[in-house]
Amino acid sequence: MERPAISVIVIAHQRAQFLREAVDSAMQQTLPRNAFEVIVVKDFQVPELDRYLDRLSARRVESPPTLTAGAMFSAGIEQATGDILCFLDDDDRFLPTKLSTIVELFNSRPDVGYIRCRPRFVNSAGSPLARQWIHRHEGHEKLVELHTASEFSRAHVQCEIGFNNSSISIRRQTLAPWLREFSRVRVNCDNFLLLVSLLSHTGILCTDRVLNEFRIHEAGSSGEFTGGTQTDFYAGRRSYFGKALEDAEFFLEMVRGSVAEPTIEYFRDYCRSLYEIADSRPHRQVVGRSLLGMLVNPHQRAMYSGRLPSTVSMAAVLLAYLAFPRGATWAYYHAKKMTSLHSVKTSPTRQMSSPAAAASSDSPRP
């Protein structure tokens, strides 16, 4: 049997709400079916869903719920046979030309080991959001230059080269030597994939082609749009940013002395700030030190030039926290809640609370 050129690895961690849509989107590609394989790595058991995946000929890898996100990725990669690896989060979707375009780009650029495409942002019902983030670089495809710290920071902010697993594709030979380290990654797998490519000295390509959808919804893993009470919101934030902070410290071990170090230091201070303000007790000294580190970091210049509103609003929140911790956390929660209500509209027919609910029907989703 001919080996597929590309392997799609779908990661589902305790969440089946949108998994069928994700797998369907990976299966319904313009690339011939024998040219790719789909591997679903999940840490829950739902018989109806398993039967559905089997009918689609999607290979299943069952993992214990204690594994890190990176370990789940590694488990899928170990089962993959393609020379090109594409990743798909369980709540995202591929567009039909995703795989054929990725194969075409890799075949035309043997110097490239990592490709990041542009996602379309959609709400929980799958409808495009009014606001769409775009890459800020010239040309349809661009080989990103990362020779200096400032170049890395600008690419990180303006092209978002390390954002969203579903937008990232990588050659197996680039990632294979790093699988053991991959298992240490708690949540930020997309950044790890970028850093591995940087340290492997492979070409990094950024394309403005829209090839997948990034879904923003209430059950998103970052807690960014978590519903519920203020206590629930901050519990989710603290859990996520605690793991992200561990990742940032690990990434710093990897990139010391490289052009990525200032950007990862900024990321660490950012995660530490949000981790601390999510606690019920004020932590002014820790937040103050993190804010100072962010403000003097060279990466901050890229933030000002690429995302001025975001970086100014974040600094304002942290400064307010230093003066009025409880008032600032109350205001931050309500600001996030308003943003969520504006950006994320839940479709009652697609809202499911458990893996079992998501698999209650064997019929494919439209």
N, C-alpha and C positions, 0 to 999 in steps of 0.2 A: 504494500500500500504506500502511495506517495506521501511523504511527510508534508504537512501543511506549512505554508510560508509564514503564517502569523498565528499567534495564540492570544485569545482574548480571555483575561482572567477577571471574573466578576467576584467582588468581595461583598458578602452580606453578614453583618455582625448584629445579631439579635434584632433583625428588622427585615420583614418580608413585605412591607406595605406596597413597595413599588418594584419588587424584584422581578415579577413577570414582565413588566414593561421593559426593564433593563435587558433581560435575556432576549426577549422578542426583538428588541432593537439591534442586538448583536447578531441575531440569526438572520434578520431581513436585510442583507447587504447585497450590493451590486457585485461584489467579489464572488467568484464561483465558490460554492459551498465546500468543495474539496480542498480549497486553498487556505482555509482557516478552521480553527477549532475553538470551542467555547468551554471554559472550565469554571464552574461555580464553586467557590469556597465559602461555606457557611457554617455557623456554629449553633444551629438549632435544627430540630427535627420536625418536619410537617409532612406526613405521608402523601397528602394530595399534591403538594408542591413537588415532592420528589418524583411522583409519577408523571407530572407535567414536564419536568426537566428531562426525564428519561425519554419521553415521547419526542422531544425536540433533539435528542441525541447530544444533550449538553452533559459533559462529564461532571461528576460531583466529587468534591473533596470535603469530608466532614471533619470539623476541627472542634476541640473543646472550647467552651466559652472563656476560658482563662487566657487564651493566647492573645498576644499583642496584635495590633493591626499589621505590623511588619511581619510577624510570624505567619499570619494568614496569607499574606502576599507570597512569602517564601514557600509555603506549602503548595500554593498554586503553581508557582514557577517551577518547582521540582517536578511537577507532573506535566508541564508544558513541553511540547516538542518543536514549536516554531522558532525560527531564528529572530523573529520580531515579536516583542511582547507589547500588547495593548492592555490597559487596565480600565475597568468600568465599575464605579461605585454602584451599589444596589439601588440608589435613588436617582441615578442619572440615565441618560439615553444616548445612543449613537445615532447619527443621521445615516441614511442608507449608503452614502459614498465614503464613509469614514475609512473602512479598511482598504478599499481599492486606492484611495488617495494616499494613505500612509505607505502602502507597499510601493506605489509609484515614486513617492518622495525618497524613500530609503534606497530604492534601486538606482535612482538617478544621482544620488549623493553618497557614494561609498565612504566619504570622509565623515559622514554624520552618524552619530550613535544615539542621538536623543532628539525627539521632535515634540514640540508643544504647539497644539493648534488652539484656535479661538473657540470658546464655548458660547452657546446662547443661554442666557439666564431665563428660567421659566419658574412659574409658581407651582404649588402642589398639584394643581389640575393639569399641568403641562402647557399652560398658556404663556407666551413670552412676556416678560416684564417690560414696563414702559422704559425703564432705565437699563441700558446695555453697556457694560464696560468694554472698551475696545483696546487693542494693542496700539501703541504709539510708536510705530517705526515705519520707515519708508519701504515700499515694495511688498509684493504679495508674500514672498518668502525671504527670510533674511537669516544668514548665518551670524549668530550673535557673537560679537567680540567681547571676550571676558579676560582681558590682559591686565586690567587694573581694578582696584577696589571700587572706584567710581563707576567703571563700566558695568561691573557686576551689580552694583546697587541700582543703577538706572534700569538695567534689564529686568531686575527683580521687581521694580515698581512699575515701570512703564510698559513692559511686555508681559509681566506676570509669569515669567518662565518657570517658576516653581510652584504653580498653583493648579489644583484640581487634578486628582489622579486620572479622571476620565479623559483629560485633555493631553495626557502624556503617553508617548510610545518610546520604546527603548530597544536597542539590540540586545539579544541575550548575552553576547560576549562581553558587553559593557557591564552588565549587572551581575553576571554569574560569580565573579570573585568576591562579591560583597553580600552574599546571601546570609552568612552567619551574622554579620553586623545588622542586616535588615531586621532580623528577629528582635533586636533591641528597641526598635522604633515603636512608640506607643500609639501615636495618632498621625503624625505629620509625615506620611509616606511620600507625598509629592515632593516635599523639600529634600528628602533623602535621595530620591531618584535624580534630582538635579545635581546635588552635591557629588554623588557618585560619578555622574557624567563629567563634571568639572574636574574631579581628581583623576579621572581616567584619561583626561586630555583628548576627549573625542569631540567632534564637531557638534554644536548645539544649534538646532534650527528652530526658528519661530515662524509660524505661518498665520496669516490673517484669515485663512479659510475657516468657516464655521463648520465643524465636523461632529460636534456633540452638544448635548444640553446639560446644563448644570441646574439642578432643581433646588430651589430655596423653599424650605417648609419648616413647620413647627418642630418636627422630630429630627432636624439636622444635628449631626453629632457634635458640632462646636458649641451648641447651646445658644447660638447667636439669636435665634428666633424662638426660643423655648417659651411656650405658653404657661399659664398657671400663675401662682402667687409670686410675690417678690422673693420669698424664701426658696420656692422651687427654682426660680430663674437663677438665683445666685448659687444654689447647690449644683446645678448643671454647669454653670460657668466655672466654678471652682474645680469641679471634677475634670473638666476638659483642659483648662489651662494649667492644672497641676501636671497632667500628662504631657502637655505641650512644653512645659518648662523642663521636664526631664529630657524630652527630645532635644530641646535647644542646648542643654548642657552636653549631651552626647554629640551633637553636631559640632559643637565648639572643639571637642576633642579631635574630631575628624579634620577640621579645616584650619587649625592653628597654623599661621604663617602663610595662608593662601589668600587670594583676592576676596574670598567669601567671608573672611573673619569679621570685618566690621558689620556686615549685614546680619550675620548670625548673632553677634553681640547685641545688636539692636532688637532682634527678634526675641532674644532671651529676656532683655529688660522689659519689653512690651508684655510678654507672657507673665513675667513676675508681677508687674503692676496689676494686671487684670486678675491674677490669682489672688493677690492680697486684698484688693478692694471687694472681692466676692466673699470675704470672710465677714462674719458678724461683728468682729472686733476691729477697731481702727488700727491700721499699721502705717502710721505716717512716715516713720523713718525709712522703712523699706521702700515704700512707694516713692518717697522723695529722692532716694538714691537712684532708683530705677528711672524716674523721670529725668533726673540730671544726666544720667548715662545716655538716655535717648536723645536729649537735646544737643549734647556735644558730639554725638556719634556722626561720623561722615555720611552714614546712610541717611541721616536726617535731611541733608541737602537734596537727595533724590526724592524724598518724601515731599518736600516743599515744592519741588519742580513738577512732580507727577501727581501728587494727591494733596494739594494744599488744604482743601476743606477737611479731609479726614484727619490729617496730622494736627491741624489747629484744634479741631474739636476734641481729639484725644488728649492733647495737652491741657485744654480747658477743663476737661473732666478730672484729670489728675491734680491740677492746681486747686480746683474746687474741693477735691477730696482732702487735700492737705489742710484746708481751712475748716471745712464742714463735712467730715466723713459721712455721717448718716444722711445729711441732706443731699450730698452728691450721689450716694448710692441710690437713694430714692428717685432722684431726678434721672439718673442713668437708666434705671429699670423702666421708668415710664416713657422715656425717649425711645428705648428699644421696642417697647410694646407698641407705640404709635407707628414706628417704622414697620414692624411686623404686620400690623393691621393694614397698612397702606400697600405693602409689597406682596404679601402672601395671602392669597384667597384660597381657602380649603374647599375642595369639592366633596360634598357629603357622600357621593357615590363611591369615592375613592379613599375616603378616610378609614383606615383600619387600625385597630389598636394592638394587634398581636400577630405573630407569624401564622397562627392557626386561622385567624380571620382572613388574612391575605390569601390563603390557599384554599378557601372554602369552595371555590368554583374551578372546574377543570378547563373551562373555555378560555381561549386566548383573549387578551385585552386588545381593543382596537388601537 
